[in-house]
């Protein structure tokens, strides 16, 4: 076996991975101990990458050849690459000639490599002659970009991960770090062990796992971030904690801001934010008195109609206190996607040009035209993501080329987005997977390479450029994204501008990167001192690293000089603005969105693994217990959640982390896993059917984090619950065949389960649905057949009068003992929980199998009560559940750290990826420690276990 170093394709932490393979198959993955971003660690998502690359998964889910639809709604048929690219070039050229360049929109992705991004940017702005290229980074980082530029002068995060260890106060705001960036949380935990005096402040409306670990949790009202930061600055001024010398020497605009924050005394800030005045004073004191304060922030600030203002108001605090440019100090924006920063570096947004140049600047446009060898680049700003799709919905954009992203799941206001996809005359979807919802709208599907096959570079949150290396050749007929764009650009140029074919001479990713490198010369992100060879020799490097430098710069602005016209940072005098949608009598709940620990974005990859649903296995909406009681709801009751745009149906459950009037939905639940139709027959399309397309006027980033909704119980008395073990070579294909059947229900969900592939080579699927009346048998029969729940060999019970239909698939082991392999409960689904335990236990049934067909209460009486419903899974790597953890902790003594170490040594939870450690710490606090006595390991022994655990947690191997 061979190990190839590469990077993880998920979040912007930029973890290094070592891919174990034989040249044809990926067999394992582990964290790269030499990569400075993660030093060997991986979270649950990264640690399971090899499982998503399994042959059986690839065959069932990958897009492996170009596909063409002769008409919308038809099944696509395979075509060769020349036919596919000629078709694309002809259609795009015809639209270009008939309607103009602005009738074409290209929507790309923060998951592309920098080399891919560069070619697309040049293709659109240098060949087509339009700026209508944007990226899903618009949904992720554009407010952070705008905030940095408005205050510090450039899109350049000033900090590095090494600052985590130097900070005395860490202000986490707008981020559930423990779930969104688990490896960075591990770094903070390392520091807290080494320096227990480090203080954590977390500002978040919810009591997340991150907030639960804070020394001070500021549970502010949704949308009140600017009020909080202005209120803290008011207190910093009042307490004499600003740095007047730094302000005078290195900034401008402080007088106007100081006047602004006079209106935010503690009482008023408390009213606006819902926080206690004492907590505000404590936060200001910790921030200002700290020798080094580090702010960490992400989508809670960015995804807002006032996202730029929120970012800038936070940065104001650092400028006012001089908390920037020093070890452990500064405003540090955490990136959501693996190469959102690389895309910004090459100008892959509608308002940017290469190397952080501004499209609105004539001198910058002239520089890029000269570098590319074209007469000019267009001056008119391009349409950003939401503007592009709105224009397509309105008929102005005729063609959409969508690359490595899934707007039919991820963009807000899904009704508008789907109108755009339906109305566009020509839609190209360039994808690695055939399963995302957007693929159904494509006229042309182009297969791209993915993790394990791609070759190029990415830039992480700390400005660190890493090589992405291929372990395998492309699957099927897939091609690299840059190669597809280059080939199509040449064909398109031959039709619309033959003299520009020479713009695309690339035959390797390195040739593209070298051209990109030259565009950065003299810019703030100058990387002329780097090369592929240097990255191979020295490993990942940070920018800037100009020609002649021995290494990149880890920290910016230490000299107090900023990339502005006068070299000074600018305070942002921003007003407090309301939410885009304020809850009212008709829509009284604030719907908050966020992430799950073990899933990523639209789940095109993570959603393929049943084990990654173990921690969160049912799309549900969280409500405060008081709201659940007020609405007359029990955990699991179905509710209709309606915004001003659409509605969805899903179960409700109580969450102690929310206050009354708030609700929470993970961003991941799209039509791929959550579906159904409303009373008018309209399809329900997941969480982003609810979210608003309102966006920040500066960054154009939509307010995905908040929407006003109404929530009411929905009466859907007819229920279906079905679970089945299926061969690993078939299960994911079966899931795709089942998806269209979900429209038969008012609510339905379809998810994998299990630890794939298990010892018997199986993958599980669980289908749930509900309707006002029984669904027609003709619509259910295909689902039953796909799950292996039809045919004469089944055990089946039907009672048409009682509207009950139950079926079991049972197999016998070598000793003739029956084991449950699948069940179908239609009508009475009360036995689902204990039947699921029987199915997943993989042990002989406790009694005659046919007795399980009785109504749920009678079956339990006849066969024997199954175990209590399984407690929540805490550790994904080793499938450790909360009840086992509590039972083990009850026998552990010592300090909290010693008890955690003993728990880990016993159950192994927390010893691999570490993503569950915040939850384990919470359980350690909640389970009383036993007194020291005979039979209990003494503290010194527990300390040795703790030391061993800390050593083992940084050196990982493939998952068991």
N, C-alpha and C positions, 0 to 999 in steps of 0.2 A: 504494500500500500504506500501511497505517496501523500504528503501534505503540501497543499498550496496555500500560501498566505493571501488573504483577501480582506474584504470588509463586510459588515452586516448590512443588509439592504433595508433595514427598518428606520428607526428614528435618527435624529441628527447628532446623537452622541458620537457616532462614527467608530464603533467598536471594531477592532481587528479580530478576524477569525482565521483559524487554520482548517482548511477543508480536507478531510481524509477521503481519498478516492483511488480507483484503480485505472483511471483514464477514461473509463466508460460509465462508471456509476459512482455517485457520492455515497459514502458509507458512514460518515461521521463528521462531527464538527466540534471544535473546542475554541475557547477564547485564546487569542494570541498573547502570550505573556510578555512579548516584546513590543506590543503596540501601546503607545502612551495613553491612549484614550481609555482603555479598559484594563490593561495589565492582566489579561487572562480571564477576566470575568465576562459572563454573558447572562442576559435575562432569560426568562422562559421562552420568549419569542426567538431570540437568537440561538438558544441552545437546542431548539427543535428544527432548525433550518434543514438539516439533513433528512428529516422525516418528510418535509414538504417536497424534497427532491427525489423521493423514492420512485422507482420505475412505474409502479402501479399508479401513483398519484399523477405523474407526468402524463402517462398515456390517457388518463381519463379527463384531465383538466386543461392541458396545454393546447394552445393554438399551434398546430404543427405544419400547416401549409397555407398559402394564400387562398382565400375564399371569396367568392363573388355572389351577390344576390341579383338576380335578374329583375326582381321587383320586391318592394317592401313587404315584409311578412313572410316571404318565401324562405325555404330552407337553402342556405348557401351551398354552393358547389365548389369543389377544388379547382383551382386554375394554376398554371405555372407562373413563375415570378415575372417573366417578360410580359405575359398577358396582363398580369395584375398591375404592373408599373406603367405599362402603356395605357391601360384603361384610366388609371389615376391621372397620368399626365394629360391625356386627351380631355378628360372631363374638367380638370382644373384650368387647362389652357382655354377651353371654350368659355368657361365662366369668366375668366380673366379678361378675355377679349370682348365678351358681350356686356358684362356688368362692371368691369373694372377690378383693380386689385383689391379694393376694400370690400368686395363681395366674398372674399375668402378669409376664413378665420382658422388659426392654428392654435390648438390648446394642448400644452405639453405638461411635463410633470417634474416635481422635485425628486423623483426617483430615477430620472435619467442621469447618466454620467455627464461630466462637464463637456466631454468631446461631443456627445450626442446633442446637447443643448447648443453648443457653438454652431454646429452645422444648421440646425433648425433656425436659429436667429439670423444667420447669414442668408439662408434660403428665403425667408419671409421679407426681411428688410433690404437685402441686397439684390435679390432676383425678382421676387414678385412685386416689390415696390410698395409695400404696405407695412404698417406697424402693428397689424392685427395678429400679434402672437402674444399669448399670455400663458400662465402656468398655474397649476393648482397650488403653487406657493403663494399665490394671491390670497388663498384661503388660510394660509398658514403664517407667513412671515412679513407680509407687506407693511403692516402697521409698525412692526419692529424696525424695518428698514426706514420708513418715513420718520419715526421717532428719533433714531440715531442721526439721520441727516439733518433734521430740524434743529438739533441741539449740538451735536458733536461735529457735524459737517460731512460725515461719510458713513456709509453702511459698513461699519467695522466694529464688531464687538470688542471692547477694550480688554477683556479678561481672558483667562485660561483656566483649565480645570485645576491646575496646581494652586490657584487662588482659594480653592475650597479648604485647603489645609492651613491657610494663613489668615482666614477671616476670623474675627472675634464675634461678630454678629452677622447672621445670615437672614436676610429678609426674602422669604419666598412668597411671591404674590402672583396670582393668576396661574398657578401651576400646582397640579397634584403630582409632585415630583416622584413620589414613591411608586406610582403606577405608570406615569408617562415616560419617565427617564430613570428606571430602576438602578442602572449602573452608577449614575451620578448620586443617587441616594446612598449607595454603598460607600462612595467617597466621603460623603458627609458623615456617615456613621463611623467610618475610620477615624475621622478627625475628632468626633465627639468622644470616642474611646481614648484617644491620645490627649485631647484637651477638653476635659469635661466642662470647662468654663465657657466654651463657645455657646452662644445663645441663638435660638432659632425663633424667629417671628414668622407666622404663616397667616396671610390674609386670604380668606376664602369663605364664600357664603356657606359652604358645606363643611362639616367636620369629616374630612377625608382621612385616609391613613396618614398622609403627610401632616395634616393639621393636628391629629391626635398625638404626634411626636413632638409638637412644638412646645417651647417654653411659654409662648404667648400666642394664642389663636385669636385673630381678629375676624370674627364672623360678620363681615360687612354686608350690607344690603347689595343685591345685584345691581351693577351699574354705577356704584358710588365710589369707584376707585379714585377718580380725580379729586373728589371731596376729601378722601382719606389722605392723599399725598399733600394737598394744599393745607389740610389741617395739621399734618405733621410738620410742614415747613413753618406754619404759624408758631407752633410750639418750639421748634428749633430756634427760631428768632427770639421768642420770648425768654427761652432758657439760656440764651447766649451761646448756642452750640453751632452756629454757622461760622464759616472761616472767612472773615472779612478780607484778609490779605489775599487768599486764593481768588475770591470773587473779583477783587480789584485788579489783580494781575492777569487773570486768564479768561475772564468772561465778559459778556455784555448783556444788558437787558434786565439786570436784577431789580432795578428800582420799580419797574412796572409790575413785575411778579410780586414783589414785596407788598405793593399796594393791593394787588389782587387778593393775596392770602390774608390780609387784614380782616376780610369778611368771613374767615373760617376759624373763629375761636373754638375752644373745646366744646362748649355747649352746642354751637351750631353744627360743628362737625359730627358730634355725637348724634344729633337729630337727623342729619343727612345720611349717616352711615349705619345707624343703629348700634353703634359701639359705646361702651362705657368710657366716660371721660378719663378715668384712672388708667384704663388700658391704652388710651391714646397717649397719655403722658409717659407711660412706661415705654411704649414703642419709640417715641421721639427721643427719650433719654438714651435708650440702648443704641439707637441708630447714630445719634450725634456724639455720645461719649465714647463709643467704641473706637479703639485704635484703627480698626479696619472693618468696614461694613460692605458686605457683598449682597447685591440683590439678584435674585434668580426669578425669571418670569417667562411666561409662555402664552398660550392661547387665551387664557382668562383676560389678558389685556388686549391681545391682538384682534381677536374675533369680535369686533365691536364697531358700531357706527361712530364711536369716538375713540377708536383704537390708537390713532396717532397721538391724540391728546393724552391718553392714559400713559403711553410709553414715555412721552416727553415730560409729563408731570412727575413721573418716577425719577427720571434722569435729573430733573431739577434738584431733587434732594441730594444727589451725589455731588453735583456742581456746587451747591450751597455749602456743603460741609467739607469740600475738598476730598471726598471719598472716591477718588478715581486715579488711575495711573500708578497705584502703589500695590504691593503684594496684599492680596486678600480684600481689595477694595474695588468697587466699580459696579456699573449696571450691566448685567450679563443676560442677554436674551438667549433662551434655549430653543434650538431649532426642532421643528416637528418632523421633518423629512430628511433622508440621508444626504441629499445634495441640493437642498433649497439654496444654500449659500453658493454652491458652484454655478447654479443657474443664474443667480444675481451677478456673479462675477463676469459672465459672458454677455450680460444684457438681455437675458431671456424673459423679459417682461415688456409689456406694451409701452412703458414709459422710460425704458433704459436702453443704453447701447453698451457695447463691449467695454470691459474694465471700469465699471462703475461710472460710465459717462451718462450724462442726462440728455435725453432726446430733445428736450426743450432748448438746449444750449447750441446755438449755430456753430460755434467753434468745435464742440464735441462731434457734431454731425459731420463737419468737414474732416476732422481727424479720422473718423471711422471710414468715410468714403475714400480717403487717401490710402488707408491701410488695406482696404478691400479691393481697391482699384476700380471703383465705380464712380460715375460722375457725381452722384449725390445719394443720400438716403432720405426717405420721406420725412417731412417735418411735422405732419399732422399726427398728434398722439394716437396710439392704437387703442382699440377697445379692450378693456380689461375683462376678466372672466365673466362677470355677471353682465356687463355691457355687451359682450360678444354673443352670449346666448340669448339675451333679450333681443338683440338685433336679428338673430336667426329666427326667433319666434315671431318677429314682426315682418320677416321676409327680406330684410336688407342684406343679411349674410346668406349666401346661397350654398356655400360649401363649408363643411367643418372637417378638419383633420385633427383627430384626437389621439394623443400618443401617451401610452403608459399611465392612464388615469381613467376614472370611472365617474363621469359627471352625473350619470343617471342614478348614482347613489350619494355622491359627496357634495354636490352643489345644493344650496338652499332653494326653496320654492320649486320643488320638483315638478309641479304642474307646468310651470313656465319652461323648465329645462326640457321636459319631454315634448312640449309643443315645438321647441326649437329643433330637436332631433328629428321630429316627424316632418316639419315643414322644410328643412334644408333639402336642397335638390340632390346633394351628393355628400355622403358621410363616409369618411375613412376612419377606421379604428385600427390603430397599430398597437398590438397587445401581445403579451406572453401567454395569457390565459384566455380560454374561450368562455369562461364562466361569468365575468362581470356583466351587470345589467345593460351597460352601454352597448355591448356587442350585438344585442338584438336589434339595434337601430342602424347597424352598419350596412352600407351598400358594398363596401370592400373591407375585408379583414386581412391585415398584414401581420404575419407571425414574427415576433421579436424575441431576442434572447433575454434571459433573465439571470438571476443570481446563480453563480456557479459556472456561467458561460460568458459573462460580460467582461470586457477588457477596457480599462481607462482609469479615470481618477474621480474622486469625490472630495468635497470639503465639508468638514463637520462644524459644529457650533463654535469651536474655539479657533476657527480659521486654519485648521490643520488639513493639509492635502494628503490623501492616502491613495495608494494604488489599489485598484480593483482588478484582480487577476482571475483568469478563467481556469477552472479545473477540468472542464469537459468541453468537447466541441458542441456547437449549437444542436439543440434537439430538433429532430425532423428537418424541416426546411427553414427553420427560424434563422433570421439574420440580425446582426447588430443594428441598433436604432440609427447610429450615424451612417452605416452603410446603406440602409434603406433610404434615408433622407438624401444622401449623396447621389445615389443612382436615380432616384426620382427627380432630383434637382437638375441633373444633366438632361434627362428626357424632357423635362418641362422647359428648360432653357432652349432646347432645340426648337421648341414650338413658339416661344414668346420672345426670346432674346438670345439668339445663337451666340452672340459675342460674349455672353456671360457663362457659357459652359465652363470656361477656364477658372471660374470662381471656386470650383469644386474638384480639386486635383487629388483628393485624399484617397490613400489606399491603406492607411493604418491609423489607429487612434493617436499614435504618437505624432504623426504629421499634423493632425488637427491641433493637438495640445501645443505644439511648438508655435503654430500661428497664433493661437490664443495667448501664449506667453508673451509674444512680441507686442501684442496690443496693450499689455499692462505696463510697458516700460514707462517709468516716471510717474505712474499713477499710485494712489494710496495702497493698492494691493499688488504692487510690483513683484513679480515672481521670475524676473529674468535671471535670477541666480539659481533657479531650480531646473531640473531635467528629469526625464524618466530614469536615466542612469543614476542620478543622485538619489532619487526616491528609492531605487532598488538598493543602493549602497547604504544610505543612512536611515532609511525608513521615513515615516510620515513627517512632513515639515509644515510649519506655520508660515503664513504670509503676514507682513511683507518680507520678501527675501530677495532684494535686488541683486543684480550682477555684482560680484565681488564680495558679497556677504557670506560668512561661513555658516550661518544658520538663520532661521526665521526669528521674528520678534514675538515673544510670548505675551508681552503686555504693552498696550499702547498708551500714549499721552502722558507718560511719566515726566516729560519735560514741560508739560502744561501748554504745549503748542498743538493746535487742532487744525484739521484740513478745511479751514474757512478762509474767506478773503483776507481777514485781518489776523488770522491765527488764534482767535479767541472762540471759546465755546459760547453758545447762545442760550440764555434762559428762555423757556417757552411760556409766554403769558397766555394760558389756555383757560377757557371758561368751562364750568361744569355744565354738561348737557345731559338731558334725560335719555333713558333707554329709547331705542327705536320703537319699541312697543311697550307701553306702560300698562300693566294689568288694570282692568276695569271691571265693572259689574258683569259684563258678558264673558270676559276672559280673565278670571281673577287670579290665576296661578302664574307664577314666574317659572317657566320651563328652562332649566339649566341643562346643558349638554356637556359631555366629557368623555373620558376614555376608560376602558377596562384594562386591567393589569396584563392580561395574557393575549389581548387581540390588538391588531394594528389597522387603523383606517378602515377601508371597506372590506377587509378580511379576504381579499382575493387569494392570499397565501395562508395566513394564519387560520382562516376559517375552514381550511381543508382538514384540520387535525382535531379529532374528538377530544384529545387530552387537553387542548387549549380552551375547551368549553367546560372543563371540570370545575374551575373556580367560579364561573358565571355561565350557567347552562340554559338560561331561558330569557328571551327578550322580555323585559318588564320595566315598569315605571315606578320609581321610588317616590314615596310621599311621607311627610311627617306623620307619626302615629296619631296625632290629634286630628289631622285632616282625614286620615283613613277612618277614624271613628266618626267624625262629623258627617262624612259621606255615606256612612252605614256599610263600610266595606270590610271584608276580611282579606288577609293575605291570599293572593291568588285569584281574587275576583276580577273579572274582566271589566275594563273601563274604556270609554270612548274619550280620546284626547283630541280636542279640536282647537285649531288656531284660526286665524282669519283667512287662511288659504286652503286648508284641507284638514283631514282627521285620520287618525289611526286607532286601532283597537289592540289592546294588549293587557296582560295581567298587571295588577297593582300590588305593591308590597310596602311594608313599613320600613322606614330607615330612620334611626336615631340621629343620623348626621344632618338632617334637614330640619328647618324650622317651618312653622305653619305658613302656608301660602307659597311654598316652593315645591317643585317637582324636579326629578332628575332622570334623564335618559342618556344612555351611552350613544355616542356618535356612530357606532359601528352597525347598528341594526338597520339594514337596508332591505330592499325587496328580495334580495337573494336569500334571506333567512326569515323575514317577517312579511307576511302578505295577507291577502284577503280582499274583500270588496265591500263597498258601502251599500246602503239600501237602494241607491240609484244604479248600482252595477258598476260604479267607478272603482278602478283598482286602487288599493292602498299600497303606498310605495315607501314605507319606512319613515324613520325619524325626520328626514329632511323634507318630507311633505309638509311638515309643520313650520320649519324655520323660515325666517324672513330674508328677502333679498336686499333689504336696506343695508347700505355700506358706508364706510367712513369716506367723507368727501376728499380727503387727502390721499389715503392709502388705497382706497377702493376695496378694502377688505370687508366682507359681509359680516353681519352680526349673527354668526352661527351659534354663539354661546347662550343667547337668550331669546325667548319668544313668549308672548302672552297666550295662555291656553285656558280652555274650560275642560273640566274633567267630570264625568258622570258615569255612574254604573250602567252597564249595558246588559240587557237580558238576552242571553244566547243559551237557551237551556239544552240544546242538543250538542253533545260533545263527542270528539273523537280523540283517542290516544292510541298510538301504534308505535311499537319499537321492534327492531329486528337486527340480528347479527347477519351480515352479508359478507361474502368473500371480498377481501381487500381489492381484488382486481375489478370488482363490479360496483362497489358501494357508492363511490363518488359519481359514477356515470348514472346510477339509479337516482341519486339525488337530483341531478340535472333533469332527468325525465319526470321526476315528481313535481318539480317547481311549477309547471303550468297548471297542475291540478289544484294548487293552493287557492286559485281564484274561485273555487267552488264554495269557499267558506267566507264567513264574515270576519273571522280571525284565524290565522294559521301560522305556525312556525315549523321550520324543518332544519334540524341540526344534526351533525355527527356526534357520536359519543364513544367512550371507550379509550383504550390505550393502544392505538394502532401502530402497526398491526399487532394483534395479540398473539399468544403462543399458537393459536389455531389459524392464524392468518385472516382474521376477521376485522371488519370495521362496523360499528353500529350506526344506525340512523333512528332518530326519534321524530315522529310527525304528530303534531297536535293541531286540532282545529275545533271551531265552534260555529254554530249557525242558529238562527231563530227556529228553524224546523229541520227535520232530517234531510240530509243531502241525498239526492237521487242516487240509487244504487249503480246506475250506469256510469256515473261520474266517479264513484268510489272504487269500482271493480279494477280499473287499471292500477290504482295505488296499491290495492291489496295484492295484485299479481306481482308488482315490482318488488314488494317487500317479502315475497315468498309466502304469502298468507292466503293462497287459494289452492284448489286441488283436493283430491279425495283423501290424501294422507293427513289432512289437518283434523284437529279437534275443533268443532264449531258448534255454537248455539245461536239460534235466531228466534226471536219473538217479535213478529211484525206488529202485533197489537200494542206491545209495550215499547216498541221502537228500540229494541235491544239487539245487538249483533256482536258476538264475541268469538274470537278464533285464536287458537294457539298452534304454534309449530314447536314440536318437541322432538328431540333425538335421544337415543339411548347410548350410554357408554358401553365399554367392553363387558361390564358386569350386568348390563341390562337395566341400569338405573336411568330414569328419565331426567333430562335437563331441558329447561326452557330456552328456546332459540328465538322466538318472536311471539308477540301478542298483538291483538287488535281488539280494542274496546270502543264500541260505538253505542252511544246512549248513556249507559252507566259507566263512567270512567273512574269511579271511586277507588278502584283497586290498583290504579296506576303505580302509586309509590311502592307498594310492596311487591307487585309483579315485577317492577323494574329491578328491585333488589334481587329477586329470584333469578332474573335474567342475567344481571351483571355478576352475580356471585359465582356462576360457573360451577355450581355444586348440585348434587341430586336434589330433586324436589322433595319437600317434606311429606308428601302424601300422593295419592293417585292423581295423575295429571288432569283427568277429566273433571275432577271436583273444582278445579280452578275456573271452570266455565260458569259456575253458579254466580248469582249476584254477589257483589263484593263482600257484603257483611256475612252472607251465608258461607261463602268460600273460605273466609278467614276462620269461621267456626268449625268447618269441616276439615280443613287442611292444617289448621294451626296458625296462630297469629305470627306473621312475619316480624322481623326485627323492626324497630322504630325507623321512620324515614331517615335516610342517610343524612348525617350532619354535613355542613358545608365543607367543601374541600379548601384547604389552606395552602398546601404545598402541591404544586402541579408536578414537579419533577418526580416525586416519590408517592404521589397520590395519598397524602396524609390528611386526614380530616380533623375537624375541630374537636370532636368528642375524644379522639385518641390523644390529642395534644393536651386537653384539659385533664384527662385521667393521668397522663404521665406527669404533668406539672404538679398535680396534687401530691406526688411523692418526692418532689425536688425541693431542696433547701438551699440557703445561701443568698448571695446578692442577686439582683435581677440578671446580671450578666452571667453569673454562675449557673443560675437556673436555666437560662436560655442555652448555655453550653451543654448542660446535662440533657436537656430536651433534644437538642440536635444530635448528640452522641447516641441517644436511645432510638429516635425515630428517623434520623437523617434529614428531617425537614430543615430547610435553610442551609444545608451543607453543599448544595450544588450551585444553582444560579443566584440564590439569595433574594429573589423577588418577594418571597413570603416573609422575610425577616421583619419588616414593619408590623405585619399582622401578628407574628410570633411575639414581638415585644409587647403588643397590646394585650395578648392573652396572658403573658407573664404577669403584667400588672393586674389583670382582672382575677386571676386564680390565686387564692391565698397560699402563701408559702407555709410549708410544714415546719414545725420547730425542729431544731437539731436533736438528733437522738440516735440510738443504735440502728444500724442498717442503712443509715443515710450517708452518702458520700460526704466526707469532710470538705470544707471550703477549699483547702489547698488542692485536693484532688479535682474538684470542679474547676478550679482555676487552670489546672493542667489541660483539662478537656477543652476549656475555652481557648487556650493558646493553640491547641492542635486544630480546633475548628477554624480559627482565624487563618491559620496557615493553609489548611485544605481548601478554604472557600475561595482562594485566589487562583488555585491551579485546578482547572476543570478538564474533565474528559467528556466523551460523548454520553448522552443520557442512557441509563440502563434500559 
